[in-house]
Amino acid sequence: MSESHVWDEVDAYFTAHLAPDDEALAAALRDSDAAGLPHINVAANQGKLLQLLAQIQGARHILEIGTLGGGYSTIWLGRALPADGRLISLEYDPKHAEVAVRNIARAGLDKLVEVRVGPALESLPKLADENPPPFDLVFIDADKANNPHYVDWAVKLTSTGSLIVLDNVVRGGRVTDADSTAPDVVGTRAAIELIGSHPRLSGTAIQTVGTKGYDGFALARVLA
Ligand SMILES: C[S@@+](CC[C@H](N)C(=O)[O-])C[C@H]1O[C@@H](n2cnc3c(N)ncnc32)[C@H](O)[C@@H]1O
């Protein structure tokens, strides 16, 4: 039996009052489960944070790297968009993408959201070749080893005032380990240090605790 923590109850309380799942979000998680996909989506109150950040940005163009099958964060973010907005979500695994596309359609977001299948480092240059309008918000939540490359691409595909959100930056505390050779730690450290030293980024990182355990995220604003 898994241990119960006080923060699980606190998250349940916050979520019930501030970020309850509706039918489309609950069904997305159910379908993702039924397809045997891992439970590595953001928590509901984190999804609501992403939605609020997109709304605060007045986002019309959102880029997500790492869709998963629920399309769960995608749905939270997609709901922040105006009717002429656009969200492009990049997903490596065709099975994840297939389940996500169904969930996104059930949430009524298929006109606004496009899931592109393939390794993000191949999808990103293709996307750049299309000369898209700058993305107002980029949510990075895929393979952590490539985090510095994703931050780099995010800077290229955004403009002054855009927001970059990088998820899961704590790595169970291992992010402090400069000697680590674990790809997720090395990638996350490189991304944090890139944000810290980049002349066009102003960022911070926050540790969190909740239903997803001990975790954290970084935010970076794109400067002129
Ligand atoms: C943590 S999950 C995304 C969770 C999702 N953002 C949510 O909160 O609902 C990470 C996803 O990134 C995908 N991924 C892993 N490596 C990738 C890559 N190189 N390019 C694109 N997607 C990748 C995985 O297949 C997985 O579906």
Boltz pocket constraint, residues with backbone or C-beta under 6 A from the ligand:
constraints:
  - pocket:
      binder: B
      contacts: [[A, 40], [A, 41], [A, 42], [A, 65], [A, 66], [A, 67], [A, 68], [A, 69], [A, 70], [A, 71], [A, 72], [A, 73], [A, 74], [A, 90], [A, 91], [A, 92], [A, 93], [A, 96], [A, 118], [A, 119], [A, 120], [A, 121], [A, 141], [A, 142], [A, 143], [A, 146]]
      max_distance: 6.0
